Amino acid sequence: MLVYLEANPAAFAPEELRILTVAFDKAWESVQASGAQFDTNGHAETARAVIAKHIIEAAKRGERDQGRLRDGAIIAYTRANLRTALR
């Protein structure tokens, strides 16, 4: 998550960073709990990137609710996964 925050500089207060990090961790836990399997570490990192980017973009737009950040990231991951599967 920190890699993506550094690549997308925005002024987030320490408490906001905590919210973003917890939302990311919870979203990733949900993906893992779903039984999703990744062929390589690269695929797992791509999934983590989709989640992180969604959370950061939503936070840039003003979202601070941890649950909505998490849920939106899971939806973004699912959509990205679906687009890949349909190719």
C-alpha angles and dihedrals in degrees: 000000000000091000090059093045090053091049091049105044113200131151105261120166118229092258090051091051089053090053092049093047094049091047089052093048092049092048091050091048088054092051091050092045090052089067094245110167126204124208093214141007086254091062090049090050090050089053091049090049092054090051095046094046092051092050093048094047092048090049091050087056089054104264111146103160106114094209094051091046090051095045093046091050091052090050090049090050092048092049092048090049091049093050089052092049093050094056 
